[in-house]
């Protein structure tokens, strides 16, 4: 993996490398944790207690909601359980304190969490947030969140759900899942050890979290028959995988995909995934196939991270018993878990990546890179994206990369869904949105970049700065749209701009803007998708 500042040879390699840094700076901070001795609930009332299949949980009241943190949904995948399918969590006696967030899973980026105490292979935990008035049997809609980070870094603890739960009367679940090659390693000898013949352990973790939710969410007041899966970036790629995984059928009832369209985040087939897995095992010193599983289980976590330093995981593989078909193919041919879909992207996704990798791009470098990347189509790309029209080479390249990847693939993925299920498409567009803390490059406009919408939907403290009152109001409207979709399968909110399904008028997109949220039919034209449809695919 090249570090920020190195010039990359192509737009595809630039975006693929930079995507692995999506949560780079958010992940550079230790996971937030509640105080070890939390106060009693507001007003001195007793702290909330629920009973799940494994035992009692005592949470806490905070910011108008109740939270239960660090709840185990699977047994620790450590020791001989490393690189195996997740197992049910152990039971405990009495009431377990649930006021401290769990560590993040081992980070497979060279920029992982700064605080080693915040990282552990014992990481299969989730956080649950519910309204202050929620009680067992309330049957509130459930939103289960999967974080992004290129399948190699990040943590669910960065995404609090207190505000969403209290504002919208929903139950929010945010999960950790195994990352890097501990989560995705397609060695046949590992696949033979589980019923699905798969090495996609991170995807199995997500299934285990959904199964735990179905079994236990009623204790928190949630409705196990109304679960929405949601995710951003690689988390959205995980949603794509769950939509096409036969074993996920019936575990969820709606799906939200943010900045991770299924036609873009493609899964490697079995052969390609095995080749990458063999290369990783060799780098880890495990070269004998018959001994690879035992060798990898005996290796230190640090050694595995080092082996992956220049070999990032491709994420879940297709062609096995867990994921028989690539998600886009399964969706296209109708063999998927059909549920209503809400899907979208930010207005200028690639600004984040270009700012990390080529912030001082010159006009000459931009021209040379486009001509090298696009060959005979290069002159037309330059004509469609001239530096003069965008204001700088940085903005011009960002527009090329945004349109050719996230924007148009969002439109094309939505077109797969629309004939089959109710589909709602959005574009986040706040020209003043903050970027991630520490990611702002002086003099660059990084608004509307990848991850820009996260601070508007979550109690997300990794933003470069707090939202303004106007931006907070947009965040409130967005939360209400998302929760209405989770509740009924349609983002219908009284007093807010109507959001029609994409099937009602082809190309209809809701633009989420602080001052003028509106519907538009010009999304494809704005991002030149007809042109990009004629170009060879550049999957990540």
C-alpha positions as a printed NumPy array, in Angstrom:
array([[  0.   ,   0.   ,   0.   ],
       [  1.431,   3.344,  -1.   ],
       [  1.326,   6.116,   1.545],
       [ -0.446,   9.432,   0.902],
       [  1.607,  11.747,  -1.242],
       [  2.929,   9.183,  -3.709],
       [  1.702,   9.652,  -7.239],
       [ -0.24 ,   6.609,  -8.397],
       [ -0.168,   5.384, -11.948],
       [ -3.874,   5.155, -12.605],
       [ -7.198,   6.383, -11.361],
       [ -8.215,   2.821, -10.589],
       [ -5.163,   2.101,  -8.437],
       [ -5.496,   5.529,  -6.83 ],
       [ -9.068,   4.912,  -5.784],
       [ -8.501,   1.3  ,  -4.802],
       [ -5.567,   2.241,  -2.588],
       [ -7.23 ,   5.273,  -1.1  ],
       [-10.419,   3.364,  -0.363],
       [ -8.404,   1.373,   2.165],
       [ -7.901,   4.673,   4.004],
       [-11.581,   5.582,   4.255],
       [-11.532,   5.42 ,   8.021],
       [ -7.807,   6.067,   8.334],
       [ -8.129,   9.165,  10.455],
       [-11.283,   8.116,  12.231],
       [ -9.499,   4.901,  13.143],
       [ -6.437,   6.779,  14.318],
       [ -8.283,   7.588,  17.524],
       [ -9.061,   5.021,  20.216],
       [-12.605,   3.802,  20.441],
       [-14.711,   5.984,  22.657],
       [-15.593,   4.344,  25.956],
       [-18.128,   5.142,  28.591],
       [-16.845,   5.866,  32.096],
       [-16.002,   2.757,  34.094],
       [-18.309,   3.926,  36.859],
       [-21.26 ,   5.456,  34.991],
       [-23.802,   7.586,  36.8  ],
       [-27.239,   6.322,  37.558],
       [-29.911,   7.134,  35.036],
       [-31.059,  10.726,  34.836],
       [-32.918,  11.796,  37.944],
       [-31.337,   9.005,  39.994],
       [-33.625,   6.329,  38.573],
       [-32.313,   2.764,  38.384],
       [-30.134,   1.9  ,  35.428],
       [-31.89 ,  -0.138,  32.728],
       [-31.616,  -3.923,  32.847],
       [-32.608,  -6.393,  30.124],
       [-32.326, -10.164,  29.901],
       [-30.989, -11.818,  26.756],
       [-30.36 , -15.492,  26.031],
       [-26.922, -15.354,  27.644],
       [-27.924, -13.529,  30.852],
       [-28.759, -10.092,  32.232],
       [-27.339,  -6.795,  30.932],
       [-27.234,  -3.526,  32.854],
       [-26.872,  -0.483,  30.613],
       [-27.081,   3.223,  31.248],
       [-29.07 ,   6.297,  30.295],
       [-27.212,   8.936,  28.327],
       [-28.234,  11.907,  26.184],
       [-31.915,  11.05 ,  26.262],
       [-31.508,   7.398,  25.285],
       [-30.446,   4.135,  26.856],
       [-27.344,   2.255,  25.736],
       [-26.023,  -1.241,  26.295],
       [-22.375,  -1.38 ,  25.267],
       [-19.889,  -4.164,  24.635],
       [-22.49 ,  -6.927,  24.326],
       [-20.996, -10.223,  23.07 ],
       [-22.817, -11.699,  20.091],
       [-20.332, -14.527,  19.481],
       [-17.606, -16.356,  21.359],
       [-14.132, -14.785,  21.196],
       [-12.473, -15.918,  17.91 ],
       [ -9.088, -16.437,  19.537],
       [ -6.625, -19.306,  19.882],
       [ -7.896, -22.371,  18.073],
       [-11.083, -20.427,  17.217],
       [ -9.093, -18.019,  15.024],
       [-10.015, -18.368,  11.35 ],
       [-13.102, -20.412,  12.133],
       [-16.822, -19.714,  11.844],
       [-18.171, -17.743,  14.819],
       [-19.71 , -19.697,  17.673],
       [-22.519, -18.626,  20.044],
       [-21.47 , -16.415,  22.949],
       [-21.098, -18.066,  26.363],
       [-23.711, -17.571,  29.052],
       [-22.918, -15.674,  32.22 ],
       [-24.332, -15.677,  35.72 ],
       [-26.152, -12.693,  37.12 ],
       [-26.188,  -9.293,  35.425],
       [-23.316,  -8.199,  33.184],
       [-22.273,  -4.552,  33.139],
       [-22.837,  -3.147,  29.641],
       [-21.415,   0.36 ,  29.936],
       [-17.982,  -0.042,  28.3  ],
       [-17.434,  -0.335,  24.569],
       [-15.399,  -3.308,  23.406],
       [-12.051,  -3.069,  21.613],
       [-11.931,  -2.774,  17.859],
       [-11.004,  -5.876,  15.905],
       [ -7.375,  -6.19 ,  14.871],
       [ -6.652,  -3.437,  12.335],
       [ -5.09 ,  -4.599,   9.058],
       [ -4.084,  -1.167,   7.868],
       [ -0.621,   0.268,   8.53 ],
       [ -2.546,   3.194,   9.985],
       [ -4.649,   1.214,  12.508],
       [ -5.831,   2.394,  15.902],
       [ -3.231,   4.434,  17.768],
       [ -4.023,   2.962,  21.191],
       [ -3.129,  -0.749,  21.333],
       [ -5.437,  -1.179,  24.315],
       [ -8.336,  -0.421,  21.973],
       [ -7.541,  -3.37 ,  19.658],
       [ -8.068,  -7.08 ,  20.235],
       [ -8.897, -10.283,  18.406],
       [-11.543, -10.719,  21.121],
       [-13.786,  -8.195,  19.423],
       [-17.126,  -9.735,  18.417],
       [-19.317,  -7.339,  20.35 ],
       [-22.092,  -4.918,  19.544],
       [-23.676,  -1.825,  21.051],
       [-27.439,  -1.38 ,  21.384],
       [-29.188,   2.   ,  21.676],
       [-32.89 ,   2.402,  22.423],
       [-35.278,   5.241,  23.276],
       [-35.487,   6.148,  26.942],
       [-39.094,   4.917,  27.044],
       [-38.512,   1.605,  25.238],
       [-39.555,  -1.554,  27.004],
       [-39.579,  -5.251,  26.223],
       [-42.28 ,  -5.997,  23.683],
       [-42.468,  -2.471,  22.22 ],
       [-41.669,  -3.858,  18.743],
       [-39.762,  -0.815,  17.528],
       [-37.958,  -0.89 ,  14.164],
       [-34.344,  -2.061,  14.347],
       [-31.424,  -0.578,  12.401],
       [-28.25 ,  -2.691,  12.365],
       [-25.152,  -0.764,  11.285],
       [-21.962,  -2.146,   9.695],
       [-18.988,   0.218,   9.539],
       [-16.731,   0.757,   6.548],
       [-12.952,   0.686,   6.221],
       [-12.139,  -1.447,   3.16 ],
       [-12.751,  -4.636,   5.179],
       [ -9.432,  -3.966,   6.905],
       [ -9.981,  -1.32 ,   9.576],
       [-12.575,   0.615,  11.547],
       [-14.942,  -0.217,  14.385],
       [-18.627,  -0.018,  15.175],
       [-17.888,   1.915,  18.356],
       [-17.325,   5.093,  16.332],
       [-21.014,   5.212,  15.397],
       [-23.227,   6.021,  18.355],
       [-26.978,   5.629,  17.93 ],
       [-28.386,   7.565,  20.872],
       [-29.741,  10.484,  18.87 ],
       [-31.254,   8.28 ,  16.167],
       [-32.918,   6.054,  18.772],
       [-34.356,   8.888,  20.836],
       [-35.422,  11.052,  17.887],
       [-37.052,   8.325,  15.822],
       [-38.201,   5.731,  18.374],
       [-36.041,   3.015,  16.877],
       [-33.489,   0.552,  18.219],
       [-29.975,   0.929,  16.787],
       [-27.342,  -1.831,  16.784],
       [-23.711,  -1.15 ,  15.793],
       [-21.392,  -4.129,  15.385],
       [-17.757,  -5.099,  15.105],
       [-16.717,  -7.871,  12.714],
       [-13.375,  -9.47 ,  11.914],
       [-11.188,  -7.531,   9.509],
       [ -8.303,  -8.107,   7.139],
       [ -7.171, -11.664,   6.546],
       [ -8.598, -12.723,   9.911],
       [-11.98 , -11.879,   8.412],
       [-11.478, -12.791,   4.761],
       [ -9.063, -15.566,   3.792],
       [-10.169, -17.98 ,   1.057],
       [ -7.918, -20.954,   1.791],
       [ -9.735, -24.203,   0.929],
       [ -8.304, -25.892,   4.023],
       [-10.051, -23.264,   6.169],
       [-13.266, -23.599,   4.175],
       [-13.337, -27.334,   4.77 ],
       [-13.666, -26.639,   8.494],
       [-17.11 , -25.011,   8.216],
       [-20.46 , -25.927,   6.741],
       [-20.364, -23.16 ,   4.12 ],
       [-16.912, -24.047,   2.736],
       [-15.972, -20.389,   3.037],
       [-13.173, -18.25 ,   4.392],
       [-15.339, -15.112,   4.639],
       [-15.373, -15.063,   8.433],
       [-16.225, -11.355,   8.605],
       [-19.395, -12.014,   6.64 ],
       [-20.153, -14.958,   8.927],
       [-19.725, -12.594,  11.895],
       [-22.308, -10.255,  10.39 ],
       [-24.691, -13.173,   9.979],
       [-24.07 , -14.168,  13.599],
       [-24.858, -10.608,  14.708],
       [-28.117, -10.736,  12.751],
       [-28.987, -14.094,  14.3  ],
       [-28.25 , -12.728,  17.774],
       [-30.411,  -9.708,  16.982],
       [-33.318, -11.864,  15.861],
       [-33.089, -13.882,  19.063],
       [-32.565, -11.056,  21.538],
       [-33.621,  -7.655,  20.222],
       [-37.14 ,  -8.044,  21.586],
       [-35.688,  -7.694,  25.094],
       [-34.637,  -4.141,  24.18 ],
       [-38.031,  -3.27 ,  22.704],
       [-37.026,  -3.992,  19.111],
       [-39.029,  -5.942,  16.56 ],
       [-37.113,  -8.996,  15.281],
       [-39.514,  -9.024,  12.348],
       [-38.47 ,  -5.519,  11.231],
       [-34.681,  -5.294,  10.947],
       [-32.909,  -2.947,   8.528],
       [-29.297,  -3.668,   7.625],
       [-27.253,  -0.593,   6.793],
       [-23.65 ,   0.217,   6.027],
       [-21.29 ,   2.654,   4.357],
       [-18.381,   1.953,   1.991],
       [-17.191,  -1.59 ,   2.827],
       [-20.156,  -1.744,   5.207],
       [-22.354,  -1.173,   2.172],
       [-20.411,  -3.889,   0.389],
       [-21.339,  -6.121,   3.318],
       [-24.985,  -5.209,   2.767],
       [-24.572,  -6.268,  -0.874],
       [-23.147,  -9.594,   0.283],
       [-25.957, -10.188,   2.78 ],
       [-28.543,  -9.381,   0.129],
       [-27.133, -12.185,  -2.011],
       [-26.257, -14.723,   0.725],
       [-28.894, -17.488,   0.86 ],
       [-28.199, -18.091,   4.571],
       [-29.192, -14.478,   5.356],
       [-32.753, -14.959,   4.099],
       [-35.311, -13.838,   6.649],
       [-32.8  , -12.177,   8.982],
       [-33.561,  -8.641,   7.73 ],
       [-36.378,  -6.8  ,   6.013],
       [-34.895,  -3.602,   4.498],
       [-31.45 ,  -2.527,   3.322],
       [-29.547,   0.788,   3.246],
       [-26.441,   1.137,   1.063],
       [-24.328,   4.276,   1.533],
       [-21.397,   4.966,  -0.797],
       [-20.821,   1.336,  -1.677],
       [-22.795,   0.259,  -4.763],
       [-22.826,  -3.45 ,  -5.509],
       [-21.669,  -3.088,  -9.121],
       [-18.538,  -1.264,  -7.927],
       [-17.472,  -3.254,  -4.851],
       [-17.111,  -6.553,  -6.626],
       [-16.197,  -9.847,  -4.969],
       [-13.255, -11.927,  -6.194],
       [-14.101, -15.396,  -7.442],
       [-12.801, -18.459,  -5.653],
       [ -9.674, -18.869,  -7.762],
       [ -8.593, -15.238,  -7.459],
       [ -9.361, -15.165,  -3.752],
       [ -7.409, -18.38 ,  -3.144],
       [ -4.409, -17.024,  -5.032],
       [ -4.424, -13.905,  -2.861],
       [ -4.848, -16.019,   0.268],
       [ -1.892, -18.218,  -0.679],
       [  0.258, -15.139,  -1.204],
       [ -0.726, -13.855,   2.22 ],
       [ -0.027, -17.195,   3.899],
       [  3.404, -17.336,   2.262],
       [  4.226, -13.838,   3.503],
       [  3.193, -14.969,   6.977],
       [  5.643, -17.874,   6.713],
       [  2.963, -20.54 ,   6.188],
       [  3.996, -22.089,   2.881],
       [  2.923, -25.722,   3.334],
       [ -0.756, -26.025,   2.411],
       [ -1.415, -28.964,   4.721],
       [ -0.054, -26.987,   7.668],
       [ -1.284, -23.516,   6.724],
       [ -4.303, -23.423,   9.06 ],
       [ -2.314, -24.445,  12.129],
       [  0.551, -22.15 ,  11.136],
       [ -1.711, -19.121,  10.751],
       [ -3.421, -19.854,  14.068],
       [ -0.058, -20.002,  15.798],
       [  1.237, -16.741,  14.308],
       [  1.103, -13.527,  16.288],
       [ -1.464, -10.924,  15.341],
       [  1.347,  -8.476,  14.602],
       [  2.902, -10.938,  12.162],
       [ -0.397, -11.304,  10.303],
       [ -0.83 ,  -7.545,  10.073],
       [  2.721,  -7.21 ,   8.751],
       [  2.106,  -9.931,   6.133],
       [ -0.918,  -7.985,   4.879],
       [  0.8  ,  -4.593,   4.794],
       [  1.1  ,  -4.531,   1.002],
       [ -1.581,  -7.13 ,   0.33 ],
       [ -4.94 ,  -5.706,   1.437],
       [ -7.851,  -8.083,   1.714],
       [-10.342,  -8.108,  -1.163],
       [-13.231,  -8.715,   1.233],
       [-15.725, -11.567,   0.894],
       [-15.217, -13.967,  -2.002],
       [-17.987, -15.431,  -4.122],
       [-18.382, -18.932,  -5.481],
       [-18.66 , -20.799,  -2.182],
       [-21.534, -22.018,  -0.015],
       [-21.829, -18.677,   1.755],
       [-21.871, -16.432,  -1.316],
       [-22.598, -18.567,  -4.394],
       [-22.749, -15.626,  -6.819],
       [-21.25 , -12.14 ,  -6.936],
       [-23.829,  -9.796,  -5.386],
       [-24.39 ,  -7.718,  -8.545],
       [-24.986, -10.884, -10.559],
       [-27.378, -12.343,  -7.986],
       [-29.324,  -9.081,  -7.803],
       [-29.411,  -8.742, -11.564],
       [-30.843, -12.211, -12.104],
       [-33.302, -11.961,  -9.216],
       [-31.769, -14.63 ,  -6.962],
       [-31.324, -12.506,  -3.861],
       [-33.054, -11.668,  -0.58 ],
       [-35.531,  -9.166,  -1.95 ],
       [-36.298,  -6.278,   0.418],
       [-36.914,  -2.543,  -0.074],
       [-33.677,  -0.635,  -0.689],
       [-32.419,   2.86 ,   0.108],
       [-29.176,   3.653,  -1.736],
       [-27.05 ,   6.714,  -2.385],
       [-23.712,   8.503,  -2.455],
       [-22.16 ,  11.867,  -1.706],
       [-21.828,  14.562,  -4.321],
       [-18.02 ,  14.487,  -4.54 ],
       [-16.949,  11.104,  -3.133],
       [-13.441,  11.042,  -4.574],
       [-12.279,  14.343,  -3.089],
       [-11.39 ,  12.423,   0.052],
       [ -9.171,   9.974,  -1.83 ],
       [ -7.472,  12.515,  -4.076],
       [ -6.794,  14.786,  -1.098],
       [ -5.049,  11.883,   0.64 ],
       [ -2.961,  10.834,  -2.336],
       [ -2.532,  13.701,  -4.829],
       [ -3.43 ,  16.958,  -3.092],
       [ -0.97 ,  19.067,  -5.098],
       [ -1.648,  17.636,  -8.534],
       [ -0.588,  19.965, -11.349],
       [ -2.442,  20.533, -14.612],
       [  0.33 ,  18.775, -16.508],
       [  0.185,  15.763, -14.202],
       [ -3.585,  15.641, -14.494],
       [ -3.46 ,  15.616, -18.279],
       [ -0.752,  12.96 , -18.379],
       [ -2.588,  10.763, -15.889],
       [ -5.912,  10.906, -17.742],
       [ -4.246,  10.114, -21.07 ],
       [ -2.359,   7.197, -19.51 ],
       [ -5.415,   5.834, -17.719],
       [ -7.998,   6.118, -20.466],
       [ -6.007,   5.55 , -23.633],
       [ -7.959,   6.436, -26.746],
       [-10.78 ,   7.834, -24.575],
       [ -8.354,  10.127, -22.724],
       [ -8.866,  13.192, -24.91 ],
       [-12.633,  12.943, -24.505],
       [-12.306,  12.607, -20.734],
       [-10.164,  15.755, -20.709],
       [-12.711,  17.551, -22.866],
       [-15.532,  16.545, -20.526],
       [-13.556,  17.372, -17.377],
       [-11.367,  20.371, -18.196],
       [ -9.393,  21.901, -15.346],
       [-10.787,  25.324, -16.202],
       [-14.358,  24.179, -15.586],
       [-13.536,  22.688, -12.194],
       [-11.132,  25.25 , -10.832],
       [ -8.14 ,  23.024, -10.147],
       [ -6.57 ,  19.724, -11.228],
       [ -7.508,  18.31 ,  -7.807],
       [-11.187,  19.06 ,  -8.345],
       [-11.13 ,  17.878, -11.966],
       [ -9.594,  14.503, -11.062],
       [-11.989,  14.197,  -8.129],
       [-14.908,  14.71 , -10.511],
       [-13.582,  12.088, -12.956],
       [-13.171,   9.55 , -10.193],
       [-16.46 ,  10.368,  -8.455],
       [-18.492,  10.072, -11.63 ],
       [-16.795,   6.987, -13.067],
       [-17.02 ,   5.039,  -9.816],
       [-19.351,   5.862,  -6.933],
       [-21.89 ,   8.143,  -8.613],
       [-22.658,   6.2  , -11.772],
       [-22.341,   2.824, -10.087],
       [-24.882,   4.005,  -7.527],
       [-27.245,   4.786, -10.406],
       [-26.525,   1.468, -12.115],
       [-26.962,  -0.56 ,  -8.932],
       [-30.247,   1.239,  -8.27 ],
       [-31.356,   0.273, -11.768],
       [-30.857,  -3.391, -10.833],
       [-33.039,  -3.002,  -7.749],
       [-35.784,  -0.778,  -9.146],
       [-37.733,  -3.311, -11.258],
       [-37.764,  -5.773,  -8.374],
       [-38.323,  -3.858,  -5.112],
       [-39.195,  -0.358,  -3.881],
       [-35.967,   1.586,  -4.302],
       [-35.134,   5.063,  -2.989],
       [-32.049,   6.916,  -4.216],
       [-30.333,   9.917,  -2.62 ],
       [-27.344,  12.176,  -3.136],
       [-25.84 ,  13.954,  -0.144],
       [-24.923,  17.513,  -1.112],
       [-23.777,  19.915,   1.602],
       [-21.108,  22.2  ,   0.112],
       [-19.953,  23.097,   3.63 ],
       [-19.786,  19.584,   5.11 ],
       [-16.796,  18.824,   7.353],
       [-14.342,  16.083,   6.523],
       [-12.797,  13.611,   8.969],
       [-10.679,  14.96 ,  11.812],
       [ -7.135,  15.608,  10.632],
       [ -7.896,  14.914,   6.975],
       [ -8.345,  18.521,   5.883],
       [ -5.58 ,  19.603,   3.528],
       [ -5.126,  23.383,   3.682],
       [ -6.569,  25.089,   0.644],
       [ -8.564,  22.101,  -0.651],
       [-12.347,  21.89 ,  -0.799],
       [-13.13 ,  18.464,   0.687],
       [-16.853,  18.984,   1.164],
       [-19.24 ,  16.222,   0.071],
       [-16.392,  13.713,   0.056],
       [-16.591,  10.024,   0.95 ],
       [-17.852,   9.668,   4.547],
       [-19.276,  13.213,   4.642],
       [-22.786,  12.043,   5.544],
       [-21.749,   9.978,   8.566],
       [-21.783,  12.87 ,  11.038],
       [-25.36 ,  13.68 ,   9.984],
       [-26.712,  10.198,  10.742],
       [-24.725,   9.054,  13.784],
       [-23.321,  10.349,  17.05 ],
       [-20.052,  10.49 ,  15.174],
       [-17.249,  12.358,  16.92 ],
       [-14.585,  11.925,  14.241],
       [-15.591,  14.942,  12.19 ],
       [-13.164,  17.767,  11.524],
       [-15.543,  20.119,  13.349],
       [-19.036,  20.037,  14.873],
       [-22.022,  20.504,  12.617],
       [-23.587,  23.948,  12.487],
       [-27.23 ,  24.381,  13.545],
       [-28.278,  24.328,   9.874],
       [-26.322,  21.134,   9.281],
       [-27.723,  19.589,  12.448],
       [-31.206,  20.322,  11.125],
       [-30.328,  18.49 ,   7.898],
       [-29.057,  15.6  ,  10.006],
       [-32.377,  15.515,  11.852],
       [-34.283,  15.302,   8.585],
       [-31.976,  12.572,   7.314],
       [-32.403,  10.52 ,  10.486],
       [-36.167,  10.799,  10.123],
       [-36.031,   9.651,   6.494],
       [-33.805,   6.676,   7.364],
       [-35.965,   5.67 ,  10.34 ],
       [-39.205,   6.009,   8.37 ],
       [-37.733,   3.688,   5.763],
       [-36.731,   1.266,   8.509],
       [-40.225,   1.406,   9.987],
       [-42.3  ,   0.902,   6.857],
       [-40.04 ,   0.394,   3.843],
       [-40.787,   3.911,   2.547],
       [-39.019,   7.133,   3.687],
       [-42.264,   9.067,   4.132],
       [-41.993,  11.823,   6.754],
       [-44.749,  14.336,   7.399],
       [-43.59 ,  17.892,   6.77 ],
       [-40.481,  16.866,   4.811],
       [-39.856,  16.867,   1.063],
       [-41.598,  13.832,  -0.488],
       [-39.182,  11.13 ,  -1.574],
       [-40.688,   9.117,  -4.438],
       [-39.379,   5.661,  -5.317],
       [-37.018,   5.527,  -8.25 ],
       [-39.475,   3.34 , -10.133],
       [-42.137,   6.055, -10.131],
       [-40.023,   8.181, -12.443],
       [-36.782,   6.73 , -13.808],
       [-33.716,   8.511, -12.499],
       [-35.462,  10.193,  -9.574],
       [-32.98 ,  11.094,  -6.82 ],
       [-33.511,  13.011,  -3.589],
       [-30.801,  15.643,  -3.099],
       [-30.089,  16.094,   0.617],
       [-29.044,  19.717,   0.972],
       [-29.176,  21.925,   4.091],
       [-31.164,  24.663,   2.403],
       [-33.034,  22.953,  -0.443],
       [-33.694,  19.237,  -0.165],
       [-35.395,  18.387,  -3.459],
       [-35.952,  15.674,  -6.011],
       [-34.093,  15.714,  -9.307],
       [-33.989,  13.634, -12.453],
       [-30.638,  14.998, -13.661],
       [-28.324,  12.83 , -11.538],
       [-27.168,  10.731, -14.505],
       [-26.597,  13.81 , -16.635],
       [-24.806,  15.66 , -13.82 ],
       [-22.345,  12.783, -13.443],
       [-22.1  ,  11.969, -17.18 ],
       [-23.184,   8.376, -16.656],
       [-24.108,   7.791, -20.296],
       [-20.486,   8.445, -21.22 ],
       [-19.08 ,   6.316, -18.416],
       [-21.359,   3.456, -19.419],
       [-19.355,   3.231, -22.679],
       [-16.023,   2.878, -20.872],
       [-14.473,  -0.415, -19.721],
       [-15.406,  -1.197, -16.122],
       [-12.873,  -0.234, -13.476],
       [-13.947,  -2.269, -10.435],
       [-12.264,  -1.743,  -7.081]])
